[in-house]
Structure formats: structure tokens, C-alpha cells
């Protein structure tokens, strides 16, 4: 088995990749709909995220946003190795729950 220690080179993760990771990670949070939009700025080893979230109504917006922020930081850092010092979240839409179906 070869160790990576001492091998020349550097790995960089582009802003597009970080953006796509953030969009996907946001949909992993219960209450967030799939039409997430994200922007990422990578400077050195830091990635700053701006995310627009559609959240299901009538779920608590603040709690969903906080859970999403924590999840975005953890997943982005885990998958990219970058530090995420800031995640700005904008709630872009409140999506009503589909009506319950009645069985007749």
C-alpha cells in the first residue's frame, strides 16, 4: 500500500463542485424541497455558501434553516476537506404540504 505522504501535487475543489455538493446536501434535510439553489465562493481552504431554500409549509422555518446550515457545513467539509466558516440562507419559497388523500 502506498502512502500519500510525500507525493507531490495539490488537490483543489472548484466552486461548481462545492455548489453542487451544497445543493444536494440541502435536500437531505427533512422539510427542504428539491429546488435548492446555491452559490459557493472558494478562497484558499475556505468555502462560503449562499443558499436559497424552498421549505415545506407549515414547518418551523428557523429550525429547518438551522438544521440545514449545520448539515451543509458538516457535509461540505466532509466531502471536500474545505472549511466552511459561513452559510447564508434565504428562504425562497414556502411549499404547501400536499393534501392528505382520503380513502373511500
Backbone atoms as SQL, in Angstrom:
CREATE TABLE atoms (id INTEGER PRIMARY KEY, chain TEXT, resi INTEGER, resn TEXT, atom TEXT, x REAL, y REAL, z REAL);
INSERT INTO atoms VALUES
  (1, 'A', 1, 'UNK', 'N', 0.848, -1.174, 0.000),
  (2, 'A', 1, 'UNK', 'CA', 0.000, 0.000, 0.000),
  (3, 'A', 1, 'UNK', 'C', 0.892, 1.236, 0.000),
  (4, 'A', 2, 'UNK', 'N', 0.618, 2.178, -0.876),
  (5, 'A', 2, 'UNK', 'CA', 1.401, 3.386, -0.986),
  (6, 'A', 2, 'UNK', 'C', 0.762, 4.493, -0.175),
  (7, 'A', 3, 'UNK', 'N', 1.567, 5.216, 0.567),
  (8, 'A', 3, 'UNK', 'CA', 1.066, 6.330, 1.359),
  (9, 'A', 3, 'UNK', 'C', 1.109, 7.602, 0.529),
  (10, 'A', 4, 'UNK', 'N', 0.138, 8.494, 0.743),
  (11, 'A', 4, 'UNK', 'CA', 0.090, 9.761, 0.016),
  (12, 'A', 4, 'UNK', 'C', 1.085, 10.767, 0.578),
  (13, 'A', 5, 'UNK', 'N', 1.646, 10.467, 1.742),
  (14, 'A', 5, 'UNK', 'CA', 2.597, 11.393, 2.355),
  (15, 'A', 5, 'UNK', 'C', 3.839, 11.479, 1.479),
  (16, 'A', 6, 'UNK', 'N', 4.234, 12.699, 1.182),
  (17, 'A', 6, 'UNK', 'CA', 5.431, 12.899, 0.400),
  (18, 'A', 6, 'UNK', 'C', 5.212, 12.936, -1.098),
  (19, 'A', 7, 'UNK', 'N', 4.018, 12.642, -1.571),
  (20, 'A', 7, 'UNK', 'CA', 3.747, 12.707, -3.001),
  (21, 'A', 7, 'UNK', 'C', 3.554, 14.156, -3.419),
  (22, 'A', 8, 'UNK', 'N', 4.096, 14.553, -4.556),
  (23, 'A', 8, 'UNK', 'CA', 3.944, 15.934, -4.998),
  (24, 'A', 8, 'UNK', 'C', 2.534, 16.193, -5.514),
  (25, 'A', 9, 'UNK', 'N', 2.115, 17.433, -5.434),
  (26, 'A', 9, 'UNK', 'CA', 0.821, 17.801, -6.000),
  (27, 'A', 9, 'UNK', 'C', -0.113, 18.396, -4.981),
  (28, 'A', 10, 'UNK', 'N', -1.231, 18.866, -5.495),
  (29, 'A', 10, 'UNK', 'CA', -2.233, 19.520, -4.667),
  (30, 'A', 10, 'UNK', 'C', -3.601, 19.238, -5.257),
  (31, 'A', 11, 'UNK', 'N', -4.569, 19.048, -4.416),
  (32, 'A', 11, 'UNK', 'CA', -5.938, 18.832, -4.873),
  (33, 'A', 11, 'UNK', 'C', -6.734, 20.103, -4.628),
  (34, 'A', 12, 'UNK', 'N', -7.428, 20.565, -5.652),
  (35, 'A', 12, 'UNK', 'CA', -8.303, 21.723, -5.484),
  (36, 'A', 12, 'UNK', 'C', -9.727, 21.314, -5.820),
  (37, 'A', 13, 'UNK', 'N', -10.655, 21.910, -5.122),
  (38, 'A', 13, 'UNK', 'CA', -12.071, 21.648, -5.360),
  (39, 'A', 13, 'UNK', 'C', -12.672, 22.942, -5.882),
  (40, 'A', 14, 'UNK', 'N', -13.251, 22.891, -7.063),
  (41, 'A', 14, 'UNK', 'CA', -13.801, 24.079, -7.699),
  (42, 'A', 14, 'UNK', 'C', -15.116, 24.531, -7.099),
  (43, 'A', 15, 'UNK', 'N', -15.441, 25.788, -7.363),
  (44, 'A', 15, 'UNK', 'CA', -16.684, 26.365, -6.848),
  (45, 'A', 15, 'UNK', 'C', -17.912, 25.643, -7.383),
  (46, 'A', 16, 'UNK', 'N', -17.876, 25.197, -8.623),
  (47, 'A', 16, 'UNK', 'CA', -19.022, 24.472, -9.194),
  (48, 'A', 16, 'UNK', 'C', -19.277, 23.173, -8.426),
  (49, 'A', 17, 'UNK', 'N', -18.202, 22.454, -8.096),
  (50, 'A', 17, 'UNK', 'CA', -18.345, 21.202, -7.345),
  (51, 'A', 17, 'UNK', 'C', -18.899, 21.475, -5.948),
  (52, 'A', 18, 'UNK', 'N', -18.402, 22.507, -5.294),
  (53, 'A', 18, 'UNK', 'CA', -18.884, 22.846, -3.954),
  (54, 'A', 18, 'UNK', 'C', -20.352, 23.251, -4.014),
  (55, 'A', 19, 'UNK', 'N', -20.720, 24.016, -5.039),
  (56, 'A', 19, 'UNK', 'CA', -22.119, 24.429, -5.212),
  (57, 'A', 19, 'UNK', 'C', -23.029, 23.216, -5.367),
  (58, 'A', 20, 'UNK', 'N', -22.620, 22.272, -6.190),
  (59, 'A', 20, 'UNK', 'CA', -23.454, 21.083, -6.418),
  (60, 'A', 20, 'UNK', 'C', -23.548, 20.211, -5.168),
  (61, 'A', 21, 'UNK', 'N', -22.467, 20.103, -4.430),
  (62, 'A', 21, 'UNK', 'CA', -22.486, 19.356, -3.164),
  (63, 'A', 21, 'UNK', 'C', -23.465, 20.012, -2.196),
  (64, 'A', 22, 'UNK', 'N', -23.413, 21.343, -2.101),
  (65, 'A', 22, 'UNK', 'CA', -24.306, 22.063, -1.189),
  (66, 'A', 22, 'UNK', 'C', -25.769, 21.891, -1.586),
  (67, 'A', 23, 'UNK', 'N', -26.059, 21.976, -2.875),
  (68, 'A', 23, 'UNK', 'CA', -27.448, 21.807, -3.321),
  (69, 'A', 23, 'UNK', 'C', -27.968, 20.420, -2.971),
  (70, 'A', 24, 'UNK', 'N', -27.151, 19.426, -3.194),
  (71, 'A', 24, 'UNK', 'CA', -27.567, 18.052, -2.890),
  (72, 'A', 24, 'UNK', 'C', -27.707, 17.836, -1.385),
  (73, 'A', 25, 'UNK', 'N', -26.740, 18.342, -0.620),
  (74, 'A', 25, 'UNK', 'CA', -26.765, 18.162, 0.839),
  (75, 'A', 25, 'UNK', 'C', -27.985, 18.833, 1.465),
  (76, 'A', 26, 'UNK', 'N', -28.380, 19.986, 0.944),
  (77, 'A', 26, 'UNK', 'CA', -29.541, 20.690, 1.499),
  (78, 'A', 26, 'UNK', 'C', -30.806, 19.848, 1.370),
  (79, 'A', 27, 'UNK', 'N', -30.932, 19.099, 0.270),
  (80, 'A', 27, 'UNK', 'CA', -32.141, 18.282, 0.077),
  (81, 'A', 27, 'UNK', 'C', -32.164, 17.068, 0.996),
  (82, 'A', 28, 'UNK', 'N', -31.047, 16.782, 1.667),
  (83, 'A', 28, 'UNK', 'CA', -31.005, 15.677, 2.625),
  (84, 'A', 28, 'UNK', 'C', -31.662, 16.049, 3.953),
  (85, 'A', 29, 'UNK', 'N', -31.989, 17.329, 4.138),
  (86, 'A', 29, 'UNK', 'CA', -32.614, 17.802, 5.378),
  (87, 'A', 29, 'UNK', 'C', -34.127, 17.707, 5.236),
  (88, 'A', 30, 'UNK', 'N', -34.765, 17.068, 6.193),
  (89, 'A', 30, 'UNK', 'CA', -36.222, 16.931, 6.170),
  (90, 'A', 30, 'UNK', 'C', -36.872, 18.310, 6.207),
  (91, 'A', 31, 'UNK', 'N', -37.794, 18.545, 5.292),
  (92, 'A', 31, 'UNK', 'CA', -38.507, 19.812, 5.235),
  (93, 'A', 31, 'UNK', 'C', -38.018, 20.730, 4.129),
  (94, 'A', 32, 'UNK', 'N', -36.885, 20.382, 3.505),
  (95, 'A', 32, 'UNK', 'CA', -36.356, 21.183, 2.399),
  (96, 'A', 32, 'UNK', 'C', -36.767, 20.513, 1.093),
  (97, 'A', 33, 'UNK', 'N', -37.361, 21.297, 0.202),
  (98, 'A', 33, 'UNK', 'CA', -37.769, 20.789, -1.104),
  (99, 'A', 33, 'UNK', 'C', -36.569, 20.711, -2.043),
  (100, 'A', 34, 'UNK', 'N', -36.749, 20.121, -3.209),
  (101, 'A', 34, 'UNK', 'CA', -35.624, 19.815, -4.100),
  (102, 'A', 34, 'UNK', 'C', -35.132, 20.974, -4.961),
  (103, 'A', 35, 'UNK', 'N', -35.835, 22.092, -5.017),
  (104, 'A', 35, 'UNK', 'CA', -35.433, 23.185, -5.907),
  (105, 'A', 35, 'UNK', 'C', -34.435, 24.131, -5.229),
  (106, 'A', 36, 'UNK', 'N', -33.429, 23.589, -4.575),
  (107, 'A', 36, 'UNK', 'CA', -32.421, 24.367, -3.858),
  (108, 'A', 36, 'UNK', 'C', -31.470, 25.010, -4.871),
  (109, 'A', 37, 'UNK', 'N', -31.101, 26.252, -4.611),
  (110, 'A', 37, 'UNK', 'CA', -30.101, 26.950, -5.424),
  (111, 'A', 37, 'UNK', 'C', -28.985, 27.392, -4.491),
  (112, 'A', 38, 'UNK', 'N', -27.737, 27.178, -4.913),
  (113, 'A', 38, 'UNK', 'CA', -26.601, 27.547, -4.073),
  (114, 'A', 38, 'UNK', 'C', -25.537, 28.250, -4.893),
  (115, 'A', 39, 'UNK', 'N', -24.793, 29.094, -4.228),
  (116, 'A', 39, 'UNK', 'CA', -23.593, 29.722, -4.772),
  (117, 'A', 39, 'UNK', 'C', -22.470, 29.437, -3.795),
  (118, 'A', 40, 'UNK', 'N', -21.287, 29.211, -4.316),
  (119, 'A', 40, 'UNK', 'CA', -20.129, 28.936, -3.476),
  (120, 'A', 40, 'UNK', 'C', -18.981, 29.829, -3.886),
  (121, 'A', 41, 'UNK', 'N', -18.252, 30.272, -2.896),
  (122, 'A', 41, 'UNK', 'CA', -17.026, 31.022, -3.152),
  (123, 'A', 41, 'UNK', 'C', -15.919, 30.310, -2.393),
  (124, 'A', 42, 'UNK', 'N', -14.898, 29.879, -3.127),
  (125, 'A', 42, 'UNK', 'CA', -13.778, 29.166, -2.526),
  (126, 'A', 42, 'UNK', 'C', -12.556, 30.071, -2.575),
  (127, 'A', 43, 'UNK', 'N', -11.994, 30.324, -1.401),
  (128, 'A', 43, 'UNK', 'CA', -10.771, 31.114, -1.285),
  (129, 'A', 43, 'UNK', 'C', -9.819, 30.334, -0.379),
  (130, 'A', 44, 'UNK', 'N', -8.738, 29.856, -0.966),
  (131, 'A', 44, 'UNK', 'CA', -7.801, 29.043, -0.195),
  (132, 'A', 44, 'UNK', 'C', -8.463, 27.756, 0.249),
  (133, 'A', 45, 'UNK', 'N', -8.497, 27.530, 1.553),
  (134, 'A', 45, 'UNK', 'CA', -9.117, 26.325, 2.116),
  (135, 'A', 45, 'UNK', 'C', -10.499, 26.598, 2.697),
  (136, 'A', 46, 'UNK', 'N', -11.088, 27.753, 2.386),
  (137, 'A', 46, 'UNK', 'CA', -12.401, 28.121, 2.905),
  (138, 'A', 46, 'UNK', 'C', -13.428, 28.180, 1.781),
  (139, 'A', 47, 'UNK', 'N', -14.637, 27.749, 2.101),
  (140, 'A', 47, 'UNK', 'CA', -15.756, 27.844, 1.157),
  (141, 'A', 47, 'UNK', 'C', -16.905, 28.553, 1.861),
  (142, 'A', 48, 'UNK', 'N', -17.375, 29.630, 1.269),
  (143, 'A', 48, 'UNK', 'CA', -18.533, 30.355, 1.784),
  (144, 'A', 48, 'UNK', 'C', -19.720, 30.009, 0.896),
  (145, 'A', 49, 'UNK', 'N', -20.852, 29.711, 1.530),
  (146, 'A', 49, 'UNK', 'CA', -22.041, 29.291, 0.784),
  (147, 'A', 49, 'UNK', 'C', -23.170, 30.300, 0.945),
  (148, 'A', 50, 'UNK', 'N', -23.902, 30.523, -0.143),
  (149, 'A', 50, 'UNK', 'CA', -25.174, 31.252, -0.133),
  (150, 'A', 50, 'UNK', 'C', -26.203, 30.306, -0.731),
  (151, 'A', 51, 'UNK', 'N', -27.254, 30.029, 0.043),
  (152, 'A', 51, 'UNK', 'CA', -28.212, 29.000, -0.359),
  (153, 'A', 51, 'UNK', 'C', -29.632, 29.554, -0.311),
  (154, 'A', 52, 'UNK', 'N', -30.392, 29.251, -1.362),
  (155, 'A', 52, 'UNK', 'CA', -31.821, 29.588, -1.410),
  (156, 'A', 52, 'UNK', 'C', -32.611, 28.299, -1.219),
  (157, 'A', 53, 'UNK', 'N', -33.434, 28.274, -0.155),
  (158, 'A', 53, 'UNK', 'CA', -34.158, 27.055, 0.211),
  (159, 'A', 53, 'UNK', 'C', -35.662, 27.212, 0.055),
  (160, 'A', 54, 'UNK', 'N', -36.309, 26.288, -0.632),
  (161, 'A', 54, 'UNK', 'CA', -37.760, 26.186, -0.532),
  (162, 'A', 54, 'UNK', 'C', -38.070, 25.239, 0.635),
  (163, 'A', 55, 'UNK', 'N', -38.875, 25.709, 1.564),
  (164, 'A', 55, 'UNK', 'CA', -39.181, 24.930, 2.769),
  (165, 'A', 55, 'UNK', 'C', -40.661, 24.588, 2.784),
  (166, 'A', 56, 'UNK', 'N', -40.968, 23.371, 3.225),
  (167, 'A', 56, 'UNK', 'CA', -42.370, 22.940, 3.312),
  (168, 'A', 56, 'UNK', 'C', -43.107, 23.724, 4.383),
  (169, 'A', 57, 'UNK', 'N', -44.294, 24.172, 4.028),
  (170, 'A', 57, 'UNK', 'CA', -45.166, 24.889, 4.941),
  (171, 'A', 57, 'UNK', 'C', -46.123, 23.889, 5.555),
  (172, 'A', 58, 'UNK', 'N', -46.400, 23.904, 6.804),
  (173, 'A', 58, 'UNK', 'CA', -46.169, 24.890, 7.852),
  (174, 'A', 58, 'UNK', 'C', -45.029, 24.514, 8.811),
  (175, 'A', 59, 'UNK', 'N', -43.964, 23.916, 8.352),
  (176, 'A', 59, 'UNK', 'CA', -42.847, 23.559, 9.228),
  (177, 'A', 59, 'UNK', 'C', -42.156, 24.814, 9.756),
  (178, 'A', 60, 'UNK', 'N', -41.500, 24.715, 10.913),
  (179, 'A', 60, 'UNK', 'CA', -40.838, 25.889, 11.508),
  (180, 'A', 60, 'UNK', 'C', -39.604, 26.307, 10.690),
  (181, 'A', 61, 'UNK', 'N', -39.684, 27.450, 10.068),
  (182, 'A', 61, 'UNK', 'CA', -38.658, 27.911, 9.133),
  (183, 'A', 61, 'UNK', 'C', -37.299, 28.049, 9.806),
  (184, 'A', 62, 'UNK', 'N', -37.253, 28.686, 10.967),
  (185, 'A', 62, 'UNK', 'CA', -35.984, 28.897, 11.662),
  (186, 'A', 62, 'UNK', 'C', -35.285, 27.601, 12.003),
  (187, 'A', 63, 'UNK', 'N', -36.036, 26.630, 12.489),
  (188, 'A', 63, 'UNK', 'CA', -35.448, 25.345, 12.861),
  (189, 'A', 63, 'UNK', 'C', -34.925, 24.596, 11.635),
  (190, 'A', 64, 'UNK', 'N', -35.699, 24.596, 10.555),
  (191, 'A', 64, 'UNK', 'CA', -35.262, 23.928, 9.321),
  (192, 'A', 64, 'UNK', 'C', -34.003, 24.597, 8.785),
  (193, 'A', 65, 'UNK', 'N', -33.971, 25.935, 8.783),
  (194, 'A', 65, 'UNK', 'CA', -32.797, 26.667, 8.290),
  (195, 'A', 65, 'UNK', 'C', -31.570, 26.362, 9.142),
  (196, 'A', 66, 'UNK', 'N', -31.726, 26.317, 10.461),
  (197, 'A', 66, 'UNK', 'CA', -30.597, 26.000, 11.353),
  (198, 'A', 66, 'UNK', 'C', -30.084, 24.580, 11.115),
  (199, 'A', 67, 'UNK', 'N', -31.006, 23.629, 10.972),
  (200, 'A', 67, 'UNK', 'CA', -30.606, 22.245, 10.699),
  (201, 'A', 67, 'UNK', 'C', -29.885, 22.146, 9.359),
  (202, 'A', 68, 'UNK', 'N', -30.388, 22.866, 8.379),
  (203, 'A', 68, 'UNK', 'CA', -29.786, 22.840, 7.053),
  (204, 'A', 68, 'UNK', 'C', -28.389, 23.454, 7.089),
  (205, 'A', 69, 'UNK', 'N', -28.217, 24.565, 7.792),
  (206, 'A', 69, 'UNK', 'CA', -26.915, 25.214, 7.892),
  (207, 'A', 69, 'UNK', 'C', -25.896, 24.252, 8.509),
  (208, 'A', 70, 'UNK', 'N', -26.248, 23.615, 9.609),
  (209, 'A', 70, 'UNK', 'CA', -25.339, 22.675, 10.268),
  (210, 'A', 70, 'UNK', 'C', -25.007, 21.500, 9.353),
  (211, 'A', 71, 'UNK', 'N', -26.011, 20.999, 8.646),
  (212, 'A', 71, 'UNK', 'CA', -25.795, 19.864, 7.746),
  (213, 'A', 71, 'UNK', 'C', -24.910, 20.266, 6.558),
  (214, 'A', 72, 'UNK', 'N', -25.134, 21.450, 6.011),
  (215, 'A', 72, 'UNK', 'CA', -24.311, 21.930, 4.892),
  (216, 'A', 72, 'UNK', 'C', -22.849, 22.066, 5.301),
  (217, 'A', 73, 'UNK', 'N', -22.608, 22.606, 6.479),
  (218, 'A', 73, 'UNK', 'CA', -21.229, 22.750, 6.953),
  (219, 'A', 73, 'UNK', 'C', -20.582, 21.372, 7.099),
  (220, 'A', 74, 'UNK', 'N', -21.271, 20.456, 7.768),
  (221, 'A', 74, 'UNK', 'CA', -20.703, 19.122, 8.006),
  (222, 'A', 74, 'UNK', 'C', -20.451, 18.374, 6.703),
  (223, 'A', 75, 'UNK', 'N', -21.441, 18.338, 5.805),
  (224, 'A', 75, 'UNK', 'CA', -21.296, 17.564, 4.562),
  (225, 'A', 75, 'UNK', 'C', -20.264, 18.174, 3.624),
  (226, 'A', 76, 'UNK', 'N', -20.259, 19.494, 3.501),
  (227, 'A', 76, 'UNK', 'CA', -19.298, 20.135, 2.613),
  (228, 'A', 76, 'UNK', 'C', -17.876, 19.929, 3.116),
  (229, 'A', 77, 'UNK', 'N', -17.674, 20.080, 4.416),
  (230, 'A', 77, 'UNK', 'CA', -16.344, 19.853, 4.976),
  (231, 'A', 77, 'UNK', 'C', -15.928, 18.392, 4.824),
  (232, 'A', 78, 'UNK', 'N', -16.876, 17.478, 5.049),
  (233, 'A', 78, 'UNK', 'CA', -16.591, 16.042, 4.936),
  (234, 'A', 78, 'UNK', 'C', -16.208, 15.658, 3.505),
  (235, 'A', 79, 'UNK', 'N', -16.947, 16.158, 2.527),
  (236, 'A', 79, 'UNK', 'CA', -16.746, 15.734, 1.145),
  (237, 'A', 79, 'UNK', 'C', -15.636, 16.487, 0.412),
  (238, 'A', 80, 'UNK', 'N', -15.322, 17.708, 0.852),
  (239, 'A', 80, 'UNK', 'CA', -14.323, 18.490, 0.125),
  (240, 'A', 80, 'UNK', 'C', -13.026, 18.714, 0.889),
  (241, 'A', 81, 'UNK', 'N', -13.071, 18.616, 2.206),
  (242, 'A', 81, 'UNK', 'CA', -11.896, 18.930, 3.010),
  (243, 'A', 81, 'UNK', 'C', -11.724, 20.419, 3.242),
  (244, 'A', 82, 'UNK', 'N', -12.653, 21.233, 2.727),
  (245, 'A', 82, 'UNK', 'CA', -12.600, 22.681, 2.915),
  (246, 'A', 82, 'UNK', 'C', -13.276, 23.052, 4.235),
  (247, 'A', 83, 'UNK', 'N', -12.896, 24.174, 4.804),
  (248, 'A', 83, 'UNK', 'CA', -13.558, 24.715, 5.977),
  (249, 'A', 83, 'UNK', 'C', -14.687, 25.622, 5.500),
  (250, 'A', 84, 'UNK', 'N', -15.845, 25.522, 6.149),
  (251, 'A', 84, 'UNK', 'CA', -16.998, 26.344, 5.774),
  (252, 'A', 84, 'UNK', 'C', -17.305, 27.271, 6.950),
  (253, 'A', 85, 'UNK', 'N', -16.761, 28.497, 6.917),
  (254, 'A', 85, 'UNK', 'CA', -16.963, 29.412, 8.038),
  (255, 'A', 85, 'UNK', 'C', -18.309, 30.129, 8.011),
  (256, 'A', 86, 'UNK', 'N', -18.988, 30.114, 6.847),
  (257, 'A', 86, 'UNK', 'CA', -20.226, 30.890, 6.746),
  (258, 'A', 86, 'UNK', 'C', -21.174, 30.262, 5.733),
  (259, 'A', 87, 'UNK', 'N', -22.457, 30.190, 6.130),
  (260, 'A', 87, 'UNK', 'CA', -23.523, 29.753, 5.229),
  (261, 'A', 87, 'UNK', 'C', -24.677, 30.742, 5.379),
  (262, 'A', 88, 'UNK', 'N', -24.936, 31.508, 4.332),
  (263, 'A', 88, 'UNK', 'CA', -26.071, 32.428, 4.319),
  (264, 'A', 88, 'UNK', 'C', -27.256, 31.703, 3.688),
  (265, 'A', 89, 'UNK', 'N', -28.403, 31.758, 4.371),
  (266, 'A', 89, 'UNK', 'CA', -29.594, 31.059, 3.876),
  (267, 'A', 89, 'UNK', 'C', -30.708, 32.067, 3.634),
  (268, 'A', 90, 'UNK', 'N', -31.323, 31.951, 2.465),
  (269, 'A', 90, 'UNK', 'CA', -32.503, 32.728, 2.116),
  (270, 'A', 90, 'UNK', 'C', -33.629, 31.726, 1.853),
  (271, 'A', 91, 'UNK', 'N', -34.756, 31.934, 2.494),
  (272, 'A', 91, 'UNK', 'CA', -35.913, 31.072, 2.234),
  (273, 'A', 91, 'UNK', 'C', -36.579, 31.613, 0.975),
  (274, 'A', 92, 'UNK', 'N', -36.513, 30.840, -0.096),
  (275, 'A', 92, 'UNK', 'CA', -37.003, 31.306, -1.394),
  (276, 'A', 92, 'UNK', 'C', -38.484, 31.028, -1.616),
  (277, 'A', 93, 'UNK', 'N', -39.024, 30.039, -0.905),
  (278, 'A', 93, 'UNK', 'CA', -40.439, 29.706, -1.089),
  (279, 'A', 93, 'UNK', 'C', -40.928, 28.871, 0.088),
  (280, 'A', 94, 'UNK', 'N', -42.217, 28.990, 0.345),
  (281, 'A', 94, 'UNK', 'CA', -42.889, 28.096, 1.288),
  (282, 'A', 94, 'UNK', 'C', -43.792, 27.206, 0.452),
  (283, 'A', 95, 'UNK', 'N', -43.500, 25.927, 0.459),
  (284, 'A', 95, 'UNK', 'CA', -44.209, 24.975, -0.382),
  (285, 'A', 95, 'UNK', 'C', -45.243, 24.250, 0.472),
  (286, 'A', 96, 'UNK', 'N', -46.529, 24.393, 0.152),
  (287, 'A', 96, 'UNK', 'CA', -47.558, 23.748, 0.972),
  (288, 'A', 96, 'UNK', 'C', -47.447, 22.231, 0.920),
  (289, 'A', 97, 'UNK', 'N', -47.769, 21.635, 2.046),
  (290, 'A', 97, 'UNK', 'CA', -47.835, 20.173, 2.112),
  (291, 'A', 97, 'UNK', 'C', -48.943, 19.708, 1.169),
  (292, 'A', 98, 'UNK', 'N', -48.725, 18.605, 0.467),
  (293, 'A', 98, 'UNK', 'CA', -49.817, 18.101, -0.375),
  (294, 'A', 98, 'UNK', 'C', -50.993, 17.679, 0.508),
  (295, 'A', 99, 'UNK', 'N', -52.207, 17.869, 0.022),
  (296, 'A', 99, 'UNK', 'CA', -53.368, 17.494, 0.836),
  (297, 'A', 99, 'UNK', 'C', -53.374, 15.987, 1.103),
  (298, 'A', 100, 'UNK', 'N', -53.833, 15.651, 2.302),
  (299, 'A', 100, 'UNK', 'CA', -53.915, 14.235, 2.665),
  (300, 'A', 100, 'UNK', 'C', -54.953, 13.552, 1.789),
  (301, 'A', 101, 'UNK', 'N', -54.621, 12.367, 1.329),
  (302, 'A', 101, 'UNK', 'CA', -55.560, 11.633, 0.477),
  (303, 'A', 101, 'UNK', 'C', -56.532, 10.861, 1.355),
  (304, 'A', 102, 'UNK', 'N', -57.767, 10.917, 0.991),
  (305, 'A', 102, 'UNK', 'CA', -58.783, 10.164, 1.731),
  (306, 'A', 102, 'UNK', 'C', -59.048, 8.849, 1.037),
  (307, 'A', 103, 'UNK', 'N', -59.187, 7.822, 1.833),
  (308, 'A', 103, 'UNK', 'CA', -59.521, 6.514, 1.302),
  (309, 'A', 103, 'UNK', 'C', -61.024, 6.336, 1.473),
  (310, 'A', 104, 'UNK', 'N', -61.666, 5.993, 0.381),
  (311, 'A', 104, 'UNK', 'CA', -63.129, 5.804, 0.460),
  (312, 'A', 104, 'UNK', 'C', -63.482, 4.357, 0.425);
